[in-house]
Amino acid sequence: MRKNKTKDMYRMMFPNYPDVVTVKEVSEMLHLSTKKVYQLVKANRIERIPCGRIIKITKTAVISFVLQSAQESGDSSV
């Protein structure tokens, strides 16, 4: 069931962004500062793709973070 929910969310969430995004794009998507996104990546809350010094993040990792955060906060509307 969780896999289907992620697929549905992938189709609906962030349609104007590419499949792999930068920290700046994630900050725009989540309305967070880039500093906060770097902190989330460092804390392994958002999974990153290793690309040397450049941090790349899949859109599915961002969506998973949003769903996990909503679940932790008890929001059942997601």
Gaussian input, Z-matrix of N, CA and C with variables (Angstrom, degrees):
# hf/3-21g

backbone

0 1
 N
 C     1     B1
 C     2     B2     1     A1
 N     3     B3     2     A2     1     D1
 C     4     B4     3     A3     2     D2
 C     5     B5     4     A4     3     D3
 N     6     B6     5     A5     4     D4
 C     7     B7     6     A6     5     D5
 C     8     B8     7     A7     6     D6
 N     9     B9     8     A8     7     D7
 C    10    B10     9     A9     8     D8
 C    11    B11    10    A10     9     D9
 N    12    B12    11    A11    10    D10
 C    13    B13    12    A12    11    D11
 C    14    B14    13    A13    12    D12
 N    15    B15    14    A14    13    D13
 C    16    B16    15    A15    14    D14
 C    17    B17    16    A16    15    D15
 N    18    B18    17    A17    16    D16
 C    19    B19    18    A18    17    D17
 C    20    B20    19    A19    18    D18
 N    21    B21    20    A20    19    D19
 C    22    B22    21    A21    20    D20
 C    23    B23    22    A22    21    D21
 N    24    B24    23    A23    22    D22
 C    25    B25    24    A24    23    D23
 C    26    B26    25    A25    24    D24
 N    27    B27    26    A26    25    D25
 C    28    B28    27    A27    26    D26
 C    29    B29    28    A28    27    D27
 N    30    B30    29    A29    28    D28
 C    31    B31    30    A30    29    D29
 C    32    B32    31    A31    30    D30
 N    33    B33    32    A32    31    D31
 C    34    B34    33    A33    32    D32
 C    35    B35    34    A34    33    D33
 N    36    B36    35    A35    34    D34
 C    37    B37    36    A36    35    D35
 C    38    B38    37    A37    36    D36
 N    39    B39    38    A38    37    D37
 C    40    B40    39    A39    38    D38
 C    41    B41    40    A40    39    D39
 N    42    B42    41    A41    40    D40
 C    43    B43    42    A42    41    D41
 C    44    B44    43    A43    42    D42
 N    45    B45    44    A44    43    D43
 C    46    B46    45    A45    44    D44
 C    47    B47    46    A46    45    D45
 N    48    B48    47    A47    46    D46
 C    49    B49    48    A48    47    D47
 C    50    B50    49    A49    48    D48
 N    51    B51    50    A50    49    D49
 C    52    B52    51    A51    50    D50
 C    53    B53    52    A52    51    D51
 N    54    B54    53    A53    52    D52
 C    55    B55    54    A54    53    D53
 C    56    B56    55    A55    54    D54
 N    57    B57    56    A56    55    D55
 C    58    B58    57    A57    56    D56
 C    59    B59    58    A58    57    D57
 N    60    B60    59    A59    58    D58
 C    61    B61    60    A60    59    D59
 C    62    B62    61    A61    60    D60
 N    63    B63    62    A62    61    D61
 C    64    B64    63    A63    62    D62
 C    65    B65    64    A64    63    D63
 N    66    B66    65    A65    64    D64
 C    67    B67    66    A66    65    D65
 C    68    B68    67    A67    66    D66
 N    69    B69    68    A68    67    D67
 C    70    B70    69    A69    68    D68
 C    71    B71    70    A70    69    D69
 N    72    B72    71    A71    70    D70
 C    73    B73    72    A72    71    D71
 C    74    B74    73    A73    72    D72
 N    75    B75    74    A74    73    D73
 C    76    B76    75    A75    74    D74
 C    77    B77    76    A76    75    D75
 N    78    B78    77    A77    76    D76
 C    79    B79    78    A78    77    D77
 C    80    B80    79    A79    78    D78
 N    81    B81    80    A80    79    D79
 C    82    B82    81    A81    80    D80
 C    83    B83    82    A82    81    D81
 N    84    B84    83    A83    82    D82
 C    85    B85    84    A84    83    D83
 C    86    B86    85    A85    84    D84
 N    87    B87    86    A86    85    D85
 C    88    B88    87    A87    86    D86
 C    89    B89    88    A88    87    D87
 N    90    B90    89    A89    88    D88
 C    91    B91    90    A90    89    D89
 C    92    B92    91    A91    90    D90
 N    93    B93    92    A92    91    D91
 C    94    B94    93    A93    92    D92
 C    95    B95    94    A94    93    D93
 N    96    B96    95    A95    94    D94
 C    97    B97    96    A96    95    D95
 C    98    B98    97    A97    96    D96
 N    99    B99    98    A98    97    D97
 C   100   B100    99    A99    98    D98
 C   101   B101   100   A100    99    D99
 N   102   B102   101   A101   100   D100
 C   103   B103   102   A102   101   D101
 C   104   B104   103   A103   102   D102
 N   105   B105   104   A104   103   D103
 C   106   B106   105   A105   104   D104
 C   107   B107   106   A106   105   D105
 N   108   B108   107   A107   106   D106
 C   109   B109   108   A108   107   D107
 C   110   B110   109   A109   108   D108
 N   111   B111   110   A110   109   D109
 C   112   B112   111   A111   110   D110
 C   113   B113   112   A112   111   D111
 N   114   B114   113   A113   112   D112
 C   115   B115   114   A114   113   D113
 C   116   B116   115   A115   114   D114
 N   117   B117   116   A116   115   D115
 C   118   B118   117   A117   116   D116
 C   119   B119   118   A118   117   D117
 N   120   B120   119   A119   118   D118
 C   121   B121   120   A120   119   D119
 C   122   B122   121   A121   120   D120
 N   123   B123   122   A122   121   D121
 C   124   B124   123   A123   122   D122
 C   125   B125   124   A124   123   D123
 N   126   B126   125   A125   124   D124
 C   127   B127   126   A126   125   D125
 C   128   B128   127   A127   126   D126
 N   129   B129   128   A128   127   D127
 C   130   B130   129   A129   128   D128
 C   131   B131   130   A130   129   D129
 N   132   B132   131   A131   130   D130
 C   133   B133   132   A132   131   D131
 C   134   B134   133   A133   132   D132
 N   135   B135   134   A134   133   D133
 C   136   B136   135   A135   134   D134
 C   137   B137   136   A136   135   D135
 N   138   B138   137   A137   136   D136
 C   139   B139   138   A138   137   D137
 C   140   B140   139   A139   138   D138
 N   141   B141   140   A140   139   D139
 C   142   B142   141   A141   140   D140
 C   143   B143   142   A142   141   D141
 N   144   B144   143   A143   142   D142
 C   145   B145   144   A144   143   D143
 C   146   B146   145   A145   144   D144
 N   147   B147   146   A146   145   D145
 C   148   B148   147   A147   146   D146
 C   149   B149   148   A148   147   D147
 N   150   B150   149   A149   148   D148
 C   151   B151   150   A150   149   D149
 C   152   B152   151   A151   150   D150
 N   153   B153   152   A152   151   D151
 C   154   B154   153   A153   152   D152
 C   155   B155   154   A154   153   D153
 N   156   B156   155   A155   154   D154
 C   157   B157   156   A156   155   D155
 C   158   B158   157   A157   156   D156
 N   159   B159   158   A158   157   D157
 C   160   B160   159   A159   158   D158
 C   161   B161   160   A160   159   D159
 N   162   B162   161   A161   160   D160
 C   163   B163   162   A162   161   D161
 C   164   B164   163   A163   162   D162
 N   165   B165   164   A164   163   D163
 C   166   B166   165   A165   164   D164
 C   167   B167   166   A166   165   D165
 N   168   B168   167   A167   166   D166
 C   169   B169   168   A168   167   D167
 C   170   B170   169   A169   168   D168
 N   171   B171   170   A170   169   D169
 C   172   B172   171   A171   170   D170
 C   173   B173   172   A172   171   D171
 N   174   B174   173   A173   172   D172
 C   175   B175   174   A174   173   D173
 C   176   B176   175   A175   174   D174
 N   177   B177   176   A176   175   D175
 C   178   B178   177   A177   176   D176
 C   179   B179   178   A178   177   D177
 N   180   B180   179   A179   178   D178
 C   181   B181   180   A180   179   D179
 C   182   B182   181   A181   180   D180
 N   183   B183   182   A182   181   D181
 C   184   B184   183   A183   182   D182
 C   185   B185   184   A184   183   D183
 N   186   B186   185   A185   184   D184
 C   187   B187   186   A186   185   D185
 C   188   B188   187   A187   186   D186
 N   189   B189   188   A188   187   D187
 C   190   B190   189   A189   188   D188
 C   191   B191   190   A190   189   D189
 N   192   B192   191   A191   190   D190
 C   193   B193   192   A192   191   D191
 C   194   B194   193   A193   192   D192
 N   195   B195   194   A194   193   D193
 C   196   B196   195   A195   194   D194
 C   197   B197   196   A196   195   D195
 N   198   B198   197   A197   196   D196
 C   199   B199   198   A198   197   D197
 C   200   B200   199   A199   198   D198
 N   201   B201   200   A200   199   D199
 C   202   B202   201   A201   200   D200
 C   203   B203   202   A202   201   D201
 N   204   B204   203   A203   202   D202
 C   205   B205   204   A204   203   D203
 C   206   B206   205   A205   204   D204
 N   207   B207   206   A206   205   D205
 C   208   B208   207   A207   206   D206
 C   209   B209   208   A208   207   D207
 N   210   B210   209   A209   208   D208
 C   211   B211   210   A210   209   D209
 C   212   B212   211   A211   210   D210
 N   213   B213   212   A212   211   D211
 C   214   B214   213   A213   212   D212
 C   215   B215   214   A214   213   D213
 N   216   B216   215   A215   214   D214
 C   217   B217   216   A216   215   D215
 C   218   B218   217   A217   216   D216
 N   219   B219   218   A218   217   D217
 C   220   B220   219   A219   218   D218
 C   221   B221   220   A220   219   D219
 N   222   B222   221   A221   220   D220
 C   223   B223   222   A222   221   D221
 C   224   B224   223   A223   222   D222
 N   225   B225   224   A224   223   D223
 C   226   B226   225   A225   224   D224
 C   227   B227   226   A226   225   D225
 N   228   B228   227   A227   226   D226
 C   229   B229   228   A228   227   D227
 C   230   B230   229   A229   228   D228
 N   231   B231   230   A230   229   D229
 C   232   B232   231   A231   230   D230
 C   233   B233   232   A232   231   D231

   B1=1.4553
   B2=1.5259
   B3=1.3372
   B4=1.4577
   B5=1.5295
   B6=1.3248
   B7=1.4598
   B8=1.5292
   B9=1.3255
   B10=1.4599
   B11=1.5190
   B12=1.3286
   B13=1.4630
   B14=1.5244
   B15=1.3329
   B16=1.4618
   B17=1.5252
   B18=1.3169
   B19=1.4667
   B20=1.5287
   B21=1.3260
   B22=1.4670
   B23=1.5189
   B24=1.3310
   B25=1.4614
   B26=1.5301
   B27=1.3317
   B28=1.4577
   B29=1.5268
   B30=1.3106
   B31=1.4635
   B32=1.5284
   B33=1.3486
   B34=1.4585
   B35=1.5270
   B36=1.3217
   B37=1.4631
   B38=1.5288
   B39=1.2916
   B40=1.4644
   B41=1.5339
   B42=1.3240
   B43=1.4687
   B44=1.5278
   B45=1.3229
   B46=1.4714
   B47=1.5182
   B48=1.3247
   B49=1.4624
   B50=1.5228
   B51=1.3422
   B52=1.4696
   B53=1.5289
   B54=1.3240
   B55=1.4667
   B56=1.5246
   B57=1.3235
   B58=1.4629
   B59=1.5201
   B60=1.3428
   B61=1.4588
   B62=1.5245
   B63=1.3208
   B64=1.4585
   B65=1.5269
   B66=1.3146
   B67=1.4613
   B68=1.5258
   B69=1.3222
   B70=1.4703
   B71=1.5281
   B72=1.3228
   B73=1.4613
   B74=1.5335
   B75=1.3319
   B76=1.4628
   B77=1.5251
   B78=1.3255
   B79=1.4689
   B80=1.5206
   B81=1.3262
   B82=1.4655
   B83=1.5356
   B84=1.3324
   B85=1.4606
   B86=1.5261
   B87=1.3305
   B88=1.4572
   B89=1.5255
   B90=1.3200
   B91=1.4700
   B92=1.5290
   B93=1.3433
   B94=1.4560
   B95=1.5200
   B96=1.3100
   B97=1.4692
   B98=1.5252
   B99=1.3194
   B100=1.4665
   B101=1.5277
   B102=1.3236
   B103=1.4662
   B104=1.5254
   B105=1.3352
   B106=1.4638
   B107=1.5285
   B108=1.3231
   B109=1.4662
   B110=1.5239
   B111=1.3322
   B112=1.4678
   B113=1.5268
   B114=1.3274
   B115=1.4686
   B116=1.5301
   B117=1.3190
   B118=1.4653
   B119=1.5268
   B120=1.3255
   B121=1.4604
   B122=1.5295
   B123=1.3197
   B124=1.4612
   B125=1.5277
   B126=1.3352
   B127=1.4636
   B128=1.5323
   B129=1.3144
   B130=1.4679
   B131=1.5220
   B132=1.3185
   B133=1.4732
   B134=1.5268
   B135=1.3437
   B136=1.4626
   B137=1.5224
   B138=1.3260
   B139=1.4649
   B140=1.5295
   B141=1.3271
   B142=1.4615
   B143=1.5168
   B144=1.3224
   B145=1.4538
   B146=1.5240
   B147=1.3208
   B148=1.4624
   B149=1.5345
   B150=1.3132
   B151=1.4698
   B152=1.5294
   B153=1.3145
   B154=1.4590
   B155=1.5177
   B156=1.3156
   B157=1.4634
   B158=1.5237
   B159=1.3212
   B160=1.4662
   B161=1.5292
   B162=1.3075
   B163=1.4650
   B164=1.5222
   B165=1.3210
   B166=1.4581
   B167=1.5215
   B168=1.3054
   B169=1.4593
   B170=1.5229
   B171=1.3212
   B172=1.4629
   B173=1.5204
   B174=1.3097
   B175=1.4653
   B176=1.5284
   B177=1.3296
   B178=1.4652
   B179=1.5311
   B180=1.3324
   B181=1.4690
   B182=1.5259
   B183=1.3249
   B184=1.4712
   B185=1.5238
   B186=1.3142
   B187=1.4584
   B188=1.5235
   B189=1.3233
   B190=1.4671
   B191=1.5187
   B192=1.3291
   B193=1.4588
   B194=1.5316
   B195=1.3153
   B196=1.4716
   B197=1.5233
   B198=1.3332
   B199=1.4588
   B200=1.5262
   B201=1.3272
   B202=1.4628
   B203=1.5278
   B204=1.3197
   B205=1.4631
   B206=1.5209
   B207=1.3249
   B208=1.4622
   B209=1.5245
   B210=1.3182
   B211=1.4608
   B212=1.5291
   B213=1.3254
   B214=1.4676
   B215=1.5180
   B216=1.3205
   B217=1.4641
   B218=1.5251
   B219=1.3327
   B220=1.4509
   B221=1.5084
   B222=1.3352
   B223=1.4652
   B224=1.5210
   B225=1.3084
   B226=1.4709
   B227=1.5234
   B228=1.3204
   B229=1.4652
   B230=1.5140
   B231=1.3335
   B232=1.4699
   B233=1.4948
   A1=110.89
   A2=116.93
   A3=120.89
   A4=110.93
   A5=117.21
   A6=121.23
   A7=110.74
   A8=116.89
   A9=120.86
   A10=111.44
   A11=116.72
   A12=121.03
   A13=110.21
   A14=116.33
   A15=120.69
   A16=110.09
   A17=117.53
   A18=120.76
   A19=111.17
   A20=115.85
   A21=120.02
   A22=110.96
   A23=116.37
   A24=120.52
   A25=110.85
   A26=116.63
   A27=120.40
   A28=110.51
   A29=116.54
   A30=119.99
   A31=111.95
   A32=116.48
   A33=120.74
   A34=114.04
   A35=117.58
   A36=120.40
   A37=112.09
   A38=115.81
   A39=124.18
   A40=113.73
   A41=118.24
   A42=119.59
   A43=113.57
   A44=118.14
   A45=120.64
   A46=113.37
   A47=116.95
   A48=120.65
   A49=110.06
   A50=116.88
   A51=119.71
   A52=111.30
   A53=116.70
   A54=121.75
   A55=112.72
   A56=116.95
   A57=122.00
   A58=107.18
   A59=115.85
   A60=120.51
   A61=111.29
   A62=114.59
   A63=122.08
   A64=109.78
   A65=116.19
   A66=121.02
   A67=110.17
   A68=116.44
   A69=120.21
   A70=110.66
   A71=116.68
   A72=120.11
   A73=111.46
   A74=116.68
   A75=119.66
   A76=109.80
   A77=116.62
   A78=119.28
   A79=111.14
   A80=117.14
   A81=121.11
   A82=110.98
   A83=115.99
   A84=121.25
   A85=111.51
   A86=116.34
   A87=121.40
   A88=113.36
   A89=116.23
   A90=121.84
   A91=111.12
   A92=114.20
   A93=122.30
   A94=108.79
   A95=116.16
   A96=119.38
   A97=108.55
   A98=115.80
   A99=119.16
   A100=109.96
   A101=117.14
   A102=121.02
   A103=110.59
   A104=117.10
   A105=121.62
   A106=110.58
   A107=117.40
   A108=120.42
   A109=109.78
   A110=117.31
   A111=120.32
   A112=110.77
   A113=117.62
   A114=121.66
   A115=110.69
   A116=116.89
   A117=121.40
   A118=111.43
   A119=116.42
   A120=120.88
   A121=109.47
   A122=116.44
   A123=120.85
   A124=111.50
   A125=116.94
   A126=122.19
   A127=111.97
   A128=117.61
   A129=123.96
   A130=113.47
   A131=117.01
   A132=120.60
   A133=109.84
   A134=115.90
   A135=121.94
   A136=106.68
   A137=115.23
   A138=120.45
   A139=110.09
   A140=115.55
   A141=120.15
   A142=111.12
   A143=115.50
   A144=122.38
   A145=106.94
   A146=118.17
   A147=119.20
   A148=111.24
   A149=115.81
   A150=122.41
   A151=108.27
   A152=117.00
   A153=119.35
   A154=109.49
   A155=116.46
   A156=120.97
   A157=113.01
   A158=116.22
   A159=120.83
   A160=109.19
   A161=115.95
   A162=120.73
   A163=108.85
   A164=115.02
   A165=122.11
   A166=107.56
   A167=116.04
   A168=121.87
   A169=108.21
   A170=116.04
   A171=118.61
   A172=109.89
   A173=114.62
   A174=119.23
   A175=110.48
   A176=117.31
   A177=119.91
   A178=110.99
   A179=118.06
   A180=121.05
   A181=110.45
   A182=116.50
   A183=120.67
   A184=109.79
   A185=117.33
   A186=121.40
   A187=110.50
   A188=117.10
   A189=120.75
   A190=110.77
   A191=116.74
   A192=120.89
   A193=110.68
   A194=116.66
   A195=120.84
   A196=110.31
   A197=117.70
   A198=121.11
   A199=111.20
   A200=116.32
   A201=120.62
   A202=110.81
   A203=116.69
   A204=120.77
   A205=111.17
   A206=116.44
   A207=120.63
   A208=110.29
   A209=116.04
   A210=120.54
   A211=110.69
   A212=116.87
   A213=121.29
   A214=111.81
   A215=115.64
   A216=118.80
   A217=112.23
   A218=116.43
   A219=120.28
   A220=114.25
   A221=117.59
   A222=121.63
   A223=108.54
   A224=117.21
   A225=121.14
   A226=112.31
   A227=118.00
   A228=119.92
   A229=112.69
   A230=118.30
   A231=121.45
   A232=110.00
   D1=-43.26
   D2=-178.57
   D3=-61.85
   D4=-36.68
   D5=-179.68
   D6=-64.61
   D7=-41.34
   D8=178.08
   D9=-65.21
   D10=-38.68
   D11=179.16
   D12=-62.92
   D13=-42.08
   D14=178.52
   D15=-63.90
   D16=-41.19
   D17=178.05
   D18=-62.02
   D19=-44.14
   D20=178.79
   D21=-62.46
   D22=-44.54
   D23=179.68
   D24=-64.40
   D25=-36.96
   D26=179.85
   D27=-60.34
   D28=-38.83
   D29=179.66
   D30=-69.53
   D31=-31.51
   D32=-173.78
   D33=-94.60
   D34=-35.66
   D35=-172.01
   D36=-89.56
   D37=137.51
   D38=173.84
   D39=53.27
   D40=50.41
   D41=-177.70
   D42=-67.84
   D43=-18.51
   D44=-177.85
   D45=-89.90
   D46=6.18
   D47=-179.32
   D48=-112.06
   D49=149.98
   D50=178.62
   D51=-71.11
   D52=172.64
   D53=-178.08
   D54=-68.23
   D55=-28.32
   D56=177.15
   D57=-122.02
   D58=127.46
   D59=-173.91
   D60=-124.29
   D61=166.23
   D62=177.53
   D63=-95.36
   D64=172.09
   D65=176.86
   D66=-59.93
   D67=-40.76
   D68=179.52
   D69=-61.03
   D70=-43.12
   D71=179.49
   D72=-66.39
   D73=-38.87
   D74=177.15
   D75=-62.72
   D76=-40.62
   D77=178.97
   D78=-62.49
   D79=-36.31
   D80=175.94
   D81=-68.38
   D82=-42.31
   D83=-177.75
   D84=-62.96
   D85=-40.75
   D86=-173.83
   D87=-101.04
   D88=-1.06
   D89=-177.95
   D90=56.45
   D91=47.38
   D92=176.97
   D93=-121.51
   D94=163.45
   D95=174.72
   D96=-74.87
   D97=156.63
   D98=176.94
   D99=-63.32
   D100=-33.81
   D101=177.72
   D102=-59.42
   D103=-43.19
   D104=179.39
   D105=-65.50
   D106=-39.35
   D107=178.61
   D108=-64.02
   D109=-43.85
   D110=176.23
   D111=-58.60
   D112=-39.78
   D113=178.50
   D114=-64.07
   D115=-42.50
   D116=178.95
   D117=-64.30
   D118=-39.22
   D119=178.08
   D120=-67.03
   D121=-45.49
   D122=-179.55
   D123=-61.78
   D124=-36.40
   D125=179.17
   D126=-82.32
   D127=4.95
   D128=-178.64
   D129=60.40
   D130=26.98
   D131=174.54
   D132=-80.28
   D133=-29.87
   D134=174.14
   D135=-120.63
   D136=123.60
   D137=-177.95
   D138=-75.30
   D139=139.14
   D140=-178.88
   D141=-117.42
   D142=161.59
   D143=174.60
   D144=-98.79
   D145=122.70
   D146=179.34
   D147=-68.37
   D148=120.61
   D149=178.48
   D150=-137.31
   D151=54.38
   D152=-176.62
   D153=68.50
   D154=-127.64
   D155=-179.95
   D156=-84.57
   D157=-15.13
   D158=-178.45
   D159=-84.31
   D160=135.42
   D161=177.80
   D162=-100.42
   D163=121.08
   D164=174.85
   D165=-117.86
   D166=144.47
   D167=-176.15
   D168=-134.01
   D169=133.96
   D170=177.66
   D171=-76.88
   D172=150.65
   D173=177.97
   D174=-63.12
   D175=-31.96
   D176=177.63
   D177=-65.73
   D178=-33.65
   D179=177.04
   D180=-66.34
   D181=-38.30
   D182=178.13
   D183=-66.47
   D184=-44.77
   D185=179.76
   D186=-64.22
   D187=-41.67
   D188=177.29
   D189=-60.78
   D190=-40.42
   D191=177.51
   D192=-62.48
   D193=-44.29
   D194=179.69
   D195=-62.42
   D196=-45.66
   D197=-179.49
   D198=-64.78
   D199=-42.15
   D200=179.35
   D201=-64.85
   D202=-42.25
   D203=179.12
   D204=-64.06
   D205=-40.03
   D206=178.94
   D207=-65.56
   D208=-39.73
   D209=179.63
   D210=-66.60
   D211=-40.66
   D212=179.10
   D213=-64.96
   D214=-33.95
   D215=-179.01
   D216=-84.66
   D217=-4.65
   D218=177.81
   D219=83.33
   D220=15.64
   D221=-179.89
   D222=-80.29
   D223=113.63
   D224=-178.61
   D225=-93.27
   D226=2.11
   D227=-177.74
   D228=-82.45
   D229=-10.68
   D230=-179.46
   D231=-88.96

